[in-house]
């Protein structure tokens, strides 16, 4: 996406420190469900697709 943490935090309406902590996690992100949901929704709206099949990950929709 090329977004900074600041851009993502503003678009998702979550604290910058929260976005920073999410990026630092190695493994499942520990965050409040509503906070994580806002971040996921903003990324999906921007074209990110979250994969949960044999190899979980993300990709940009075509």
PDBQT receptor file of N, H, CA, C and O in Angstrom, charges set to zero:
ATOM      1  N   UNK A   1       0.818  -1.178   0.000  1.00  0.00    +0.000 N 
ATOM      2  CA  UNK A   1       0.000   0.000   0.000  1.00  0.00    +0.000 C 
ATOM      3  C   UNK A   1       0.869   1.252   0.000  1.00  0.00    +0.000 C 
ATOM      4  O   UNK A   1       0.494   2.281  -0.563  1.00  0.00    +0.000 OA
ATOM      5  N   UNK A   2       2.007   1.157   0.622  1.00  0.00    +0.000 N 
ATOM      6  H   UNK A   2       2.311   0.321   1.079  1.00  0.00    +0.000 HD
ATOM      7  CA  UNK A   2       2.871   2.330   0.690  1.00  0.00    +0.000 C 
ATOM      8  C   UNK A   2       2.442   3.330   1.752  1.00  0.00    +0.000 C 
ATOM      9  O   UNK A   2       2.942   4.454   1.780  1.00  0.00    +0.000 OA
ATOM     10  N   UNK A   3       1.521   2.934   2.628  1.00  0.00    +0.000 N 
ATOM     11  H   UNK A   3       1.115   2.020   2.605  1.00  0.00    +0.000 HD
ATOM     12  CA  UNK A   3       1.054   3.839   3.677  1.00  0.00    +0.000 C 
ATOM     13  C   UNK A   3       2.026   3.851   4.847  1.00  0.00    +0.000 C 
ATOM     14  O   UNK A   3       2.665   2.844   5.151  1.00  0.00    +0.000 OA
ATOM     15  N   UNK A   4       2.125   4.989   5.490  1.00  0.00    +0.000 N 
ATOM     16  H   UNK A   4       1.605   5.807   5.244  1.00  0.00    +0.000 HD
ATOM     17  CA  UNK A   4       2.867   5.064   6.742  1.00  0.00    +0.000 C 
ATOM     18  C   UNK A   4       1.946   4.613   7.870  1.00  0.00    +0.000 C 
ATOM     19  O   UNK A   4       0.735   4.490   7.687  1.00  0.00    +0.000 OA
ATOM     20  N   UNK A   5       2.527   4.372   9.025  1.00  0.00    +0.000 N 
ATOM     21  H   UNK A   5       3.511   4.472   9.175  1.00  0.00    +0.000 HD
ATOM     22  CA  UNK A   5       1.715   4.029  10.194  1.00  0.00    +0.000 C 
ATOM     23  C   UNK A   5       0.747   5.165  10.512  1.00  0.00    +0.000 C 
ATOM     24  O   UNK A   5      -0.390   4.924  10.918  1.00  0.00    +0.000 OA
ATOM     25  N   UNK A   6       1.198   6.389  10.328  1.00  0.00    +0.000 N 
ATOM     26  H   UNK A   6       2.122   6.585   9.998  1.00  0.00    +0.000 HD
ATOM     27  CA  UNK A   6       0.352   7.554  10.603  1.00  0.00    +0.000 C 
ATOM     28  C   UNK A   6      -0.876   7.558   9.702  1.00  0.00    +0.000 C 
ATOM     29  O   UNK A   6      -1.986   7.810  10.171  1.00  0.00    +0.000 OA
ATOM     30  N   UNK A   7      -0.693   7.284   8.426  1.00  0.00    +0.000 N 
ATOM     31  H   UNK A   7       0.209   7.079   8.045  1.00  0.00    +0.000 HD
ATOM     32  CA  UNK A   7      -1.815   7.255   7.488  1.00  0.00    +0.000 C 
ATOM     33  C   UNK A   7      -2.800   6.160   7.881  1.00  0.00    +0.000 C 
ATOM     34  O   UNK A   7      -4.005   6.406   7.933  1.00  0.00    +0.000 OA
ATOM     35  N   UNK A   8      -2.308   4.958   8.159  1.00  0.00    +0.000 N 
ATOM     36  H   UNK A   8      -1.329   4.757   8.117  1.00  0.00    +0.000 HD
ATOM     37  CA  UNK A   8      -3.185   3.857   8.543  1.00  0.00    +0.000 C 
ATOM     38  C   UNK A   8      -3.931   4.184   9.832  1.00  0.00    +0.000 C 
ATOM     39  O   UNK A   8      -5.132   3.930   9.931  1.00  0.00    +0.000 OA
ATOM     40  N   UNK A   9      -3.245   4.736  10.805  1.00  0.00    +0.000 N 
ATOM     41  H   UNK A   9      -2.270   4.942  10.725  1.00  0.00    +0.000 HD
ATOM     42  CA  UNK A   9      -3.908   5.042  12.078  1.00  0.00    +0.000 C 
ATOM     43  C   UNK A   9      -5.008   6.076  11.888  1.00  0.00    +0.000 C 
ATOM     44  O   UNK A   9      -6.060   5.979  12.519  1.00  0.00    +0.000 OA
ATOM     45  N   UNK A  10      -4.782   7.064  11.029  1.00  0.00    +0.000 N 
ATOM     46  H   UNK A  10      -3.927   7.143  10.516  1.00  0.00    +0.000 HD
ATOM     47  CA  UNK A  10      -5.812   8.080  10.775  1.00  0.00    +0.000 C 
ATOM     48  C   UNK A  10      -6.993   7.490  10.010  1.00  0.00    +0.000 C 
ATOM     49  O   UNK A  10      -8.145   7.771  10.340  1.00  0.00    +0.000 OA
ATOM     50  N   UNK A  11      -6.720   6.683   9.000  1.00  0.00    +0.000 N 
ATOM     51  H   UNK A  11      -5.784   6.455   8.732  1.00  0.00    +0.000 HD
ATOM     52  CA  UNK A  11      -7.799   6.084   8.216  1.00  0.00    +0.000 C 
ATOM     53  C   UNK A  11      -8.640   5.123   9.059  1.00  0.00    +0.000 C 
ATOM     54  O   UNK A  11      -9.860   5.069   8.903  1.00  0.00    +0.000 OA
ATOM     55  N   UNK A  12      -7.998   4.366   9.950  1.00  0.00    +0.000 N 
ATOM     56  H   UNK A  12      -7.007   4.409  10.077  1.00  0.00    +0.000 HD
ATOM     57  CA  UNK A  12      -8.699   3.398  10.788  1.00  0.00    +0.000 C 
ATOM     58  C   UNK A  12      -9.220   4.014  12.085  1.00  0.00    +0.000 C 
ATOM     59  O   UNK A  12      -9.969   3.379  12.828  1.00  0.00    +0.000 OA
ATOM     60  N   UNK A  13      -8.818   5.252  12.347  1.00  0.00    +0.000 N 
ATOM     61  H   UNK A  13      -8.210   5.768  11.744  1.00  0.00    +0.000 HD
ATOM     62  CA  UNK A  13      -9.221   5.954  13.575  1.00  0.00    +0.000 C 
ATOM     63  C   UNK A  13      -8.800   5.193  14.825  1.00  0.00    +0.000 C 
ATOM     64  O   UNK A  13      -9.583   4.986  15.752  1.00  0.00    +0.000 OA
ATOM     65  N   UNK A  14      -7.528   4.782  14.814  1.00  0.00    +0.000 N 
ATOM     66  H   UNK A  14      -6.892   4.950  14.061  1.00  0.00    +0.000 HD
ATOM     67  CA  UNK A  14      -6.919   4.144  15.986  1.00  0.00    +0.000 C 
ATOM     68  C   UNK A  14      -5.623   4.886  16.302  1.00  0.00    +0.000 C 
ATOM     69  O   UNK A  14      -5.068   5.580  15.450  1.00  0.00    +0.000 OA
ATOM     70  N   UNK A  15      -5.157   4.734  17.516  1.00  0.00    +0.000 N 
ATOM     71  H   UNK A  15      -5.607   4.171  18.208  1.00  0.00    +0.000 HD
ATOM     72  CA  UNK A  15      -3.942   5.428  17.942  1.00  0.00    +0.000 C 
ATOM     73  C   UNK A  15      -2.721   4.951  17.157  1.00  0.00    +0.000 C 
ATOM     74  O   UNK A  15      -2.607   3.775  16.809  1.00  0.00    +0.000 OA
ATOM     75  N   UNK A  16      -1.823   5.875  16.889  1.00  0.00    +0.000 N 
ATOM     76  H   UNK A  16      -1.915   6.830  17.171  1.00  0.00    +0.000 HD
ATOM     77  CA  UNK A  16      -0.587   5.553  16.185  1.00  0.00    +0.000 C 
ATOM     78  C   UNK A  16       0.200   4.484  16.935  1.00  0.00    +0.000 C 
ATOM     79  O   UNK A  16       0.754   3.579  16.312  1.00  0.00    +0.000 OA
ATOM     80  N   UNK A  17       0.257   4.574  18.254  1.00  0.00    +0.000 N 
ATOM     81  H   UNK A  17      -0.194   5.309  18.760  1.00  0.00    +0.000 HD
ATOM     82  CA  UNK A  17       0.964   3.581  19.056  1.00  0.00    +0.000 C 
ATOM     83  C   UNK A  17       0.382   2.184  18.893  1.00  0.00    +0.000 C 
ATOM     84  O   UNK A  17       1.110   1.192  18.944  1.00  0.00    +0.000 OA
ATOM     85  N   UNK A  18      -0.932   2.109  18.697  1.00  0.00    +0.000 N 
ATOM     86  H   UNK A  18      -1.523   2.915  18.656  1.00  0.00    +0.000 HD
ATOM     87  CA  UNK A  18      -1.591   0.817  18.491  1.00  0.00    +0.000 C 
ATOM     88  C   UNK A  18      -1.133   0.190  17.185  1.00  0.00    +0.000 C 
ATOM     89  O   UNK A  18      -0.817  -0.999  17.144  1.00  0.00    +0.000 OA
ATOM     90  N   UNK A  19      -1.096   0.977  16.120  1.00  0.00    +0.000 N 
ATOM     91  H   UNK A  19      -1.353   1.943  16.153  1.00  0.00    +0.000 HD
ATOM     92  CA  UNK A  19      -0.633   0.480  14.820  1.00  0.00    +0.000 C 
ATOM     93  C   UNK A  19       0.813   0.028  14.929  1.00  0.00    +0.000 C 
ATOM     94  O   UNK A  19       1.180  -1.021  14.399  1.00  0.00    +0.000 OA
ATOM     95  N   UNK A  20       1.626   0.805  15.605  1.00  0.00    +0.000 N 
ATOM     96  H   UNK A  20       1.327   1.657  16.035  1.00  0.00    +0.000 HD
ATOM     97  CA  UNK A  20       3.034   0.459  15.783  1.00  0.00    +0.000 C 
ATOM     98  C   UNK A  20       3.182  -0.873  16.521  1.00  0.00    +0.000 C 
ATOM     99  O   UNK A  20       3.980  -1.720  16.120  1.00  0.00    +0.000 OA
ATOM    100  N   UNK A  21       2.420  -1.056  17.591  1.00  0.00    +0.000 N 
ATOM    101  H   UNK A  21       1.771  -0.368  17.916  1.00  0.00    +0.000 HD
ATOM    102  CA  UNK A  21       2.486  -2.314  18.348  1.00  0.00    +0.000 C 
ATOM    103  C   UNK A  21       2.006  -3.492  17.498  1.00  0.00    +0.000 C 
ATOM    104  O   UNK A  21       2.571  -4.583  17.577  1.00  0.00    +0.000 OA
ATOM    105  N   UNK A  22       0.975  -3.279  16.691  1.00  0.00    +0.000 N 
ATOM    106  H   UNK A  22       0.516  -2.392  16.627  1.00  0.00    +0.000 HD
ATOM    107  CA  UNK A  22       0.479  -4.344  15.816  1.00  0.00    +0.000 C 
ATOM    108  C   UNK A  22       1.563  -4.805  14.847  1.00  0.00    +0.000 C 
ATOM    109  O   UNK A  22       1.715  -6.001  14.597  1.00  0.00    +0.000 OA
ATOM    110  N   UNK A  23       2.308  -3.859  14.309  1.00  0.00    +0.000 N 
ATOM    111  H   UNK A  23       2.184  -2.888  14.512  1.00  0.00    +0.000 HD
ATOM    112  CA  UNK A  23       3.357  -4.204  13.357  1.00  0.00    +0.000 C 
ATOM    113  C   UNK A  23       4.529  -4.919  14.018  1.00  0.00    +0.000 C 
ATOM    114  O   UNK A  23       5.229  -5.690  13.361  1.00  0.00    +0.000 OA
ATOM    115  N   UNK A  24       4.752  -4.678  15.292  1.00  0.00    +0.000 N 
ATOM    116  H   UNK A  24       4.184  -4.052  15.826  1.00  0.00    +0.000 HD
ATOM    117  CA  UNK A  24       5.877  -5.290  15.993  1.00  0.00    +0.000 C 
ATOM    118  C   UNK A  24       5.617  -6.742  16.375  1.00  0.00    +0.000 C 
ATOM    119  O   UNK A  24       6.567  -7.485  16.625  1.00  0.00    +0.000 OA
ATOM    120  N   UNK A  25       4.348  -7.170  16.426  1.00  0.00    +0.000 N 
ATOM    121  H   UNK A  25       3.577  -6.567  16.223  1.00  0.00    +0.000 HD
ATOM    122  CA  UNK A  25       4.021  -8.536  16.844  1.00  0.00    +0.000 C 
ATOM    123  C   UNK A  25       4.562  -9.552  15.861  1.00  0.00    +0.000 C 
ATOM    124  O   UNK A  25       4.539  -9.340  14.649  1.00  0.00    +0.000 OA
ATOM    125  N   UNK A  26       5.047 -10.654  16.397  1.00  0.00    +0.000 N 
ATOM    126  H   UNK A  26       5.066 -10.826  17.382  1.00  0.00    +0.000 HD
ATOM    127  CA  UNK A  26       5.446 -11.795  15.586  1.00  0.00    +0.000 C 
ATOM    128  C   UNK A  26       4.441 -12.891  15.883  1.00  0.00    +0.000 C 
ATOM    129  O   UNK A  26       4.543 -13.571  16.904  1.00  0.00    +0.000 OA
ATOM    130  N   UNK A  27       3.481 -13.065  15.006  1.00  0.00    +0.000 N 
ATOM    131  H   UNK A  27       3.398 -12.513  14.177  1.00  0.00    +0.000 HD
ATOM    132  CA  UNK A  27       2.398 -14.013  15.242  1.00  0.00    +0.000 C 
ATOM    133  C   UNK A  27       1.073 -13.273  15.299  1.00  0.00    +0.000 C 
ATOM    134  O   UNK A  27       0.964 -12.148  14.812  1.00  0.00    +0.000 OA
ATOM    135  N   UNK A  28       0.060 -13.905  15.896  1.00  0.00    +0.000 N 
ATOM    136  H   UNK A  28       0.149 -14.819  16.292  1.00  0.00    +0.000 HD
ATOM    137  CA  UNK A  28      -1.254 -13.272  15.979  1.00  0.00    +0.000 C 
ATOM    138  C   UNK A  28      -1.185 -11.940  16.730  1.00  0.00    +0.000 C 
ATOM    139  O   UNK A  28      -0.507 -11.820  17.751  1.00  0.00    +0.000 OA
ATOM    140  N   UNK A  29      -1.889 -10.961  16.211  1.00  0.00    +0.000 N 
ATOM    141  H   UNK A  29      -2.440 -11.059  15.382  1.00  0.00    +0.000 HD
ATOM    142  CA  UNK A  29      -1.878  -9.628  16.810  1.00  0.00    +0.000 C 
ATOM    143  C   UNK A  29      -2.779  -9.602  18.034  1.00  0.00    +0.000 C 
ATOM    144  O   UNK A  29      -3.924 -10.051  17.988  1.00  0.00    +0.000 OA
ATOM    145  N   UNK A  30      -2.251  -9.075  19.119  1.00  0.00    +0.000 N 
ATOM    146  H   UNK A  30      -1.321  -8.710  19.156  1.00  0.00    +0.000 HD
ATOM    147  CA  UNK A  30      -3.038  -8.912  20.330  1.00  0.00    +0.000 C 
ATOM    148  C   UNK A  30      -3.587  -7.490  20.348  1.00  0.00    +0.000 C 
ATOM    149  O   UNK A  30      -2.861  -6.535  20.623  1.00  0.00    +0.000 OA
ATOM    150  N   UNK A  31      -4.873  -7.362  20.051  1.00  0.00    +0.000 N 
ATOM    151  H   UNK A  31      -5.463  -8.137  19.827  1.00  0.00    +0.000 HD
ATOM    152  CA  UNK A  31      -5.528  -6.062  20.053  1.00  0.00    +0.000 C 
ATOM    153  C   UNK A  31      -7.002  -6.278  20.340  1.00  0.00    +0.000 C 
ATOM    154  O   UNK A  31      -7.524  -7.381  20.176  1.00  0.00    +0.000 OA
ATOM    155  N   UNK A  32      -7.665  -5.220  20.768  1.00  0.00    +0.000 N 
ATOM    156  H   UNK A  32      -7.241  -4.325  20.901  1.00  0.00    +0.000 HD
ATOM    157  CA  UNK A  32      -9.108  -5.309  20.977  1.00  0.00    +0.000 C 
ATOM    158  C   UNK A  32      -9.773  -5.657  19.653  1.00  0.00    +0.000 C 
ATOM    159  O   UNK A  32      -9.341  -5.210  18.590  1.00  0.00    +0.000 OA
ATOM    160  N   UNK A  33     -10.812  -6.447  19.728  1.00  0.00    +0.000 N 
ATOM    161  H   UNK A  33     -11.163  -6.811  20.591  1.00  0.00    +0.000 HD
ATOM    162  CA  UNK A  33     -11.499  -6.918  18.527  1.00  0.00    +0.000 C 
ATOM    163  C   UNK A  33     -11.989  -5.763  17.673  1.00  0.00    +0.000 C 
ATOM    164  O   UNK A  33     -11.839  -5.798  16.451  1.00  0.00    +0.000 OA
ATOM    165  N   UNK A  34     -12.577  -4.733  18.290  1.00  0.00    +0.000 N 
ATOM    166  H   UNK A  34     -12.699  -4.704  19.283  1.00  0.00    +0.000 HD
ATOM    167  CA  UNK A  34     -13.083  -3.615  17.495  1.00  0.00    +0.000 C 
ATOM    168  C   UNK A  34     -11.954  -2.824  16.843  1.00  0.00    +0.000 C 
ATOM    169  O   UNK A  34     -12.112  -2.339  15.723  1.00  0.00    +0.000 OA
ATOM    170  N   UNK A  35     -10.830  -2.687  17.520  1.00  0.00    +0.000 N 
ATOM    171  H   UNK A  35     -10.702  -3.081  18.430  1.00  0.00    +0.000 HD
ATOM    172  CA  UNK A  35      -9.677  -1.982  16.955  1.00  0.00    +0.000 C 
ATOM    173  C   UNK A  35      -9.118  -2.743  15.762  1.00  0.00    +0.000 C 
ATOM    174  O   UNK A  35      -8.876  -2.164  14.703  1.00  0.00    +0.000 OA
ATOM    175  N   UNK A  36      -8.919  -4.030  15.940  1.00  0.00    +0.000 N 
ATOM    176  H   UNK A  36      -9.117  -4.500  16.800  1.00  0.00    +0.000 HD
ATOM    177  CA  UNK A  36      -8.405  -4.858  14.854  1.00  0.00    +0.000 C 
ATOM    178  C   UNK A  36      -9.381  -4.857  13.679  1.00  0.00    +0.000 C 
ATOM    179  O   UNK A  36      -8.964  -4.809  12.522  1.00  0.00    +0.000 OA
ATOM    180  N   UNK A  37     -10.660  -4.908  13.974  1.00  0.00    +0.000 N 
ATOM    181  H   UNK A  37     -10.999  -4.947  14.914  1.00  0.00    +0.000 HD
ATOM    182  CA  UNK A  37     -11.683  -4.874  12.932  1.00  0.00    +0.000 C 
ATOM    183  C   UNK A  37     -11.644  -3.604  12.105  1.00  0.00    +0.000 C 
ATOM    184  O   UNK A  37     -11.843  -3.649  10.891  1.00  0.00    +0.000 OA
ATOM    185  N   UNK A  38     -11.390  -2.466  12.747  1.00  0.00    +0.000 N 
ATOM    186  H   UNK A  38     -11.228  -2.429  13.734  1.00  0.00    +0.000 HD
ATOM    187  CA  UNK A  38     -11.299  -1.191  12.006  1.00  0.00    +0.000 C 
ATOM    188  C   UNK A  38     -10.097  -1.185  11.078  1.00  0.00    +0.000 C 
ATOM    189  O   UNK A  38     -10.191  -0.723   9.941  1.00  0.00    +0.000 OA
ATOM    190  N   UNK A  39      -8.969  -1.694  11.553  1.00  0.00    +0.000 N 
ATOM    191  H   UNK A  39      -8.893  -2.070  12.477  1.00  0.00    +0.000 HD
ATOM    192  CA  UNK A  39      -7.761  -1.742  10.722  1.00  0.00    +0.000 C 
ATOM    193  C   UNK A  39      -7.978  -2.678   9.536  1.00  0.00    +0.000 C 
ATOM    194  O   UNK A  39      -7.641  -2.334   8.403  1.00  0.00    +0.000 OA
ATOM    195  N   UNK A  40      -8.533  -3.844   9.790  1.00  0.00    +0.000 N 
ATOM    196  H   UNK A  40      -8.807  -4.123  10.710  1.00  0.00    +0.000 HD
ATOM    197  CA  UNK A  40      -8.798  -4.803   8.719  1.00  0.00    +0.000 C 
ATOM    198  C   UNK A  40      -9.759  -4.208   7.699  1.00  0.00    +0.000 C 
ATOM    199  O   UNK A  40      -9.532  -4.337   6.496  1.00  0.00    +0.000 OA
ATOM    200  N   UNK A  41     -10.827  -3.559   8.153  1.00  0.00    +0.000 N 
ATOM    201  H   UNK A  41     -11.011  -3.454   9.131  1.00  0.00    +0.000 HD
ATOM    202  CA  UNK A  41     -11.818  -2.980   7.248  1.00  0.00    +0.000 C 
ATOM    203  C   UNK A  41     -11.209  -1.916   6.339  1.00  0.00    +0.000 C 
ATOM    204  O   UNK A  41     -11.518  -1.868   5.149  1.00  0.00    +0.000 OA
ATOM    205  N   UNK A  42     -10.355  -1.073   6.884  1.00  0.00    +0.000 N 
ATOM    206  H   UNK A  42     -10.103  -1.112   7.851  1.00  0.00    +0.000 HD
ATOM    207  CA  UNK A  42      -9.703  -0.024   6.089  1.00  0.00    +0.000 C 
ATOM    208  C   UNK A  42      -8.781  -0.650   5.046  1.00  0.00    +0.000 C 
ATOM    209  O   UNK A  42      -8.750  -0.209   3.897  1.00  0.00    +0.000 OA
ATOM    210  N   UNK A  43      -8.038  -1.668   5.440  1.00  0.00    +0.000 N 
ATOM    211  H   UNK A  43      -8.063  -2.027   6.373  1.00  0.00    +0.000 HD
ATOM    212  CA  UNK A  43      -7.140  -2.323   4.495  1.00  0.00    +0.000 C 
ATOM    213  C   UNK A  43      -7.913  -3.053   3.404  1.00  0.00    +0.000 C 
ATOM    214  O   UNK A  43      -7.535  -2.999   2.234  1.00  0.00    +0.000 OA
ATOM    215  N   UNK A  44      -8.995  -3.736   3.779  1.00  0.00    +0.000 N 
ATOM    216  H   UNK A  44      -9.303  -3.780   4.729  1.00  0.00    +0.000 HD
ATOM    217  CA  UNK A  44      -9.807  -4.423   2.779  1.00  0.00    +0.000 C 
ATOM    218  C   UNK A  44     -10.438  -3.438   1.805  1.00  0.00    +0.000 C 
ATOM    219  O   UNK A  44     -10.496  -3.705   0.605  1.00  0.00    +0.000 OA
ATOM    220  N   UNK A  45     -10.906  -2.313   2.304  1.00  0.00    +0.000 N 
ATOM    221  H   UNK A  45     -10.859  -2.096   3.279  1.00  0.00    +0.000 HD
ATOM    222  CA  UNK A  45     -11.489  -1.282   1.440  1.00  0.00    +0.000 C 
ATOM    223  C   UNK A  45     -10.457  -0.753   0.447  1.00  0.00    +0.000 C 
ATOM    224  O   UNK A  45     -10.801  -0.361  -0.668  1.00  0.00    +0.000 OA
ATOM    225  N   UNK A  46      -9.190  -0.745   0.861  1.00  0.00    +0.000 N 
ATOM    226  H   UNK A  46      -8.911  -1.063   1.767  1.00  0.00    +0.000 HD
ATOM    227  CA  UNK A  46      -8.107  -0.260   0.005  1.00  0.00    +0.000 C 
ATOM    228  C   UNK A  46      -7.610  -1.333  -0.967  1.00  0.00    +0.000 C 
ATOM    229  O   UNK A  46      -6.735  -1.064  -1.791  1.00  0.00    +0.000 OA
ATOM    230  N   UNK A  47      -8.163  -2.546  -0.875  1.00  0.00    +0.000 N 
ATOM    231  H   UNK A  47      -8.873  -2.764  -0.206  1.00  0.00    +0.000 HD
ATOM    232  CA  UNK A  47      -7.791  -3.578  -1.835  1.00  0.00    +0.000 C 
ATOM    233  C   UNK A  47      -6.934  -4.703  -1.303  1.00  0.00    +0.000 C 
ATOM    234  O   UNK A  47      -6.436  -5.510  -2.088  1.00  0.00    +0.000 OA
ATOM    235  N   UNK A  48      -6.742  -4.789   0.006  1.00  0.00    +0.000 N 
ATOM    236  H   UNK A  48      -7.147  -4.133   0.644  1.00  0.00    +0.000 HD
ATOM    237  CA  UNK A  48      -5.965  -5.883   0.588  1.00  0.00    +0.000 C 
ATOM    238  C   UNK A  48      -6.896  -7.064   0.811  1.00  0.00    +0.000 C 
ATOM    239  O   UNK A  48      -8.012  -6.900   1.305  1.00  0.00    +0.000 OA
ATOM    240  N   UNK A  49      -6.435  -8.252   0.447  1.00  0.00    +0.000 N 
ATOM    241  H   UNK A  49      -5.528  -8.385   0.046  1.00  0.00    +0.000 HD
ATOM    242  CA  UNK A  49      -7.198  -9.474   0.662  1.00  0.00    +0.000 C 
ATOM    243  C   UNK A  49      -6.445 -10.325   1.681  1.00  0.00    +0.000 C 
ATOM    244  O   UNK A  49      -5.268 -10.632   1.497  1.00  0.00    +0.000 OA
ATOM    245  N   UNK A  50      -7.132 -10.701   2.754  1.00  0.00    +0.000 N 
ATOM    246  H   UNK A  50      -8.089 -10.451   2.904  1.00  0.00    +0.000 HD
ATOM    247  CA  UNK A  50      -6.528 -11.541   3.785  1.00  0.00    +0.000 C 
ATOM    248  C   UNK A  50      -6.788 -13.000   3.439  1.00  0.00    +0.000 C 
ATOM    249  O   UNK A  50      -7.924 -13.386   3.167  1.00  0.00    +0.000 OA
ATOM    250  N   UNK A  51      -5.732 -13.811   3.450  1.00  0.00    +0.000 N 
ATOM    251  H   UNK A  51      -4.808 -13.498   3.671  1.00  0.00    +0.000 HD
ATOM    252  CA  UNK A  51      -5.815 -15.217   3.075  1.00  0.00    +0.000 C 
ATOM    253  C   UNK A  51      -5.742 -16.083   4.319  1.00  0.00    +0.000 C 
ATOM    254  O   UNK A  51      -4.920 -15.843   5.204  1.00  0.00    +0.000 OA
ATOM    255  N   UNK A  52      -6.592 -17.078   4.386  1.00  0.00    +0.000 N 
ATOM    256  H   UNK A  52      -7.260 -17.272   3.667  1.00  0.00    +0.000 HD
ATOM    257  CA  UNK A  52      -6.575 -17.992   5.529  1.00  0.00    +0.000 C 
ATOM    258  C   UNK A  52      -6.644 -19.426   5.051  1.00  0.00    +0.000 C 
ATOM    259  O   UNK A  52      -7.273 -20.270   5.688  1.00  0.00    +0.000 OA
ATOM    260  N   UNK A  53      -6.004 -19.701   3.939  1.00  0.00    +0.000 N 
ATOM    261  H   UNK A  53      -5.493 -19.015   3.421  1.00  0.00    +0.000 HD
ATOM    262  CA  UNK A  53      -6.003 -21.073   3.443  1.00  0.00    +0.000 C 
ATOM    263  C   UNK A  53      -4.743 -21.786   3.915  1.00  0.00    +0.000 C 
ATOM    264  O   UNK A  53      -4.312 -21.567   5.047  1.00  0.00    +0.000 OA
ATOM    265  N   UNK A  54      -4.154 -22.607   3.107  1.00  0.00    +0.000 N 
ATOM    266  H   UNK A  54      -4.504 -22.785   2.187  1.00  0.00    +0.000 HD
ATOM    267  CA  UNK A  54      -2.993 -23.392   3.530  1.00  0.00    +0.000 C 
ATOM    268  C   UNK A  54      -1.807 -22.529   3.955  1.00  0.00    +0.000 C 
ATOM    269  O   UNK A  54      -1.029 -22.925   4.823  1.00  0.00    +0.000 OA
ATOM    270  N   UNK A  55      -1.667 -21.357   3.349  1.00  0.00    +0.000 N 
ATOM    271  H   UNK A  55      -2.298 -21.035   2.643  1.00  0.00    +0.000 HD
ATOM    272  CA  UNK A  55      -0.569 -20.444   3.694  1.00  0.00    +0.000 C 
ATOM    273  C   UNK A  55      -1.151 -19.073   3.984  1.00  0.00    +0.000 C 
ATOM    274  O   UNK A  55      -1.268 -18.254   3.072  1.00  0.00    +0.000 OA
ATOM    275  N   UNK A  56      -1.528 -18.794   5.254  1.00  0.00    +0.000 N 
ATOM    276  H   UNK A  56      -1.433 -19.458   5.995  1.00  0.00    +0.000 HD
ATOM    277  CA  UNK A  56      -2.114 -17.508   5.582  1.00  0.00    +0.000 C 
ATOM    278  C   UNK A  56      -1.203 -16.354   5.183  1.00  0.00    +0.000 C 
ATOM    279  O   UNK A  56       0.022 -16.465   5.238  1.00  0.00    +0.000 OA
ATOM    280  N   UNK A  57      -1.808 -15.260   4.787  1.00  0.00    +0.000 N 
ATOM    281  H   UNK A  57      -2.803 -15.170   4.742  1.00  0.00    +0.000 HD
ATOM    282  CA  UNK A  57      -1.058 -14.081   4.403  1.00  0.00    +0.000 C 
ATOM    283  C   UNK A  57      -1.985 -13.036   3.842  1.00  0.00    +0.000 C 
ATOM    284  O   UNK A  57      -3.193 -13.081   4.071  1.00  0.00    +0.000 OA
ATOM    285  N   UNK A  58      -1.431 -12.099   3.113  1.00  0.00    +0.000 N 
ATOM    286  H   UNK A  58      -0.449 -12.062   2.927  1.00  0.00    +0.000 HD
ATOM    287  CA  UNK A  58      -2.217 -11.050   2.471  1.00  0.00    +0.000 C 
ATOM    288  C   UNK A  58      -1.737 -10.860   1.045  1.00  0.00    +0.000 C 
ATOM    289  O   UNK A  58      -0.606 -11.201   0.698  1.00  0.00    +0.000 OA
ATOM    290  N   UNK A  59      -2.621 -10.308   0.227  1.00  0.00    +0.000 N 
ATOM    291  H   UNK A  59      -3.539 -10.031   0.509  1.00  0.00    +0.000 HD
ATOM    292  CA  UNK A  59      -2.253  -9.934  -1.131  1.00  0.00    +0.000 C 
ATOM    293  C   UNK A  59      -3.165  -8.802  -1.563  1.00  0.00    +0.000 C 
ATOM    294  O   UNK A  59      -4.229  -8.583  -0.985  1.00  0.00    +0.000 OA
ATOM    295  N   UNK A  60      -2.735  -8.095  -2.578  1.00  0.00    +0.000 N 
ATOM    296  H   UNK A  60      -1.870  -8.272  -3.048  1.00  0.00    +0.000 HD
ATOM    297  CA  UNK A  60      -3.553  -7.019  -3.111  1.00  0.00    +0.000 C 
ATOM    298  C   UNK A  60      -4.508  -7.593  -4.142  1.00  0.00    +0.000 C 
ATOM    299  O   UNK A  60      -4.098  -8.331  -5.038  1.00  0.00    +0.000 OA
ATOM    300  N   UNK A  61      -5.792  -7.248  -4.010  1.00  0.00    +0.000 N 
ATOM    301  H   UNK A  61      -6.125  -6.649  -3.282  1.00  0.00    +0.000 HD
ATOM    302  CA  UNK A  61      -6.782  -7.726  -4.985  1.00  0.00    +0.000 C 
ATOM    303  C   UNK A  61      -6.448  -7.170  -6.356  1.00  0.00    +0.000 C 
ATOM    304  O   UNK A  61      -5.869  -6.091  -6.484  1.00  0.00    +0.000 OA
ATOM    305  N   UNK A  62      -6.814  -7.911  -7.360  1.00  0.00    +0.000 N 
ATOM    306  H   UNK A  62      -7.284  -8.788  -7.256  1.00  0.00    +0.000 HD
ATOM    307  CA  UNK A  62      -6.544  -7.512  -8.739  1.00  0.00    +0.000 C 
ATOM    308  C   UNK A  62      -7.639  -6.630  -9.269  1.00  0.00    +0.000 C 
ATOM    309  O   UNK A  62      -7.580  -6.196 -10.419  1.00  0.00    +0.000 OA
TER     310      UNK A  62
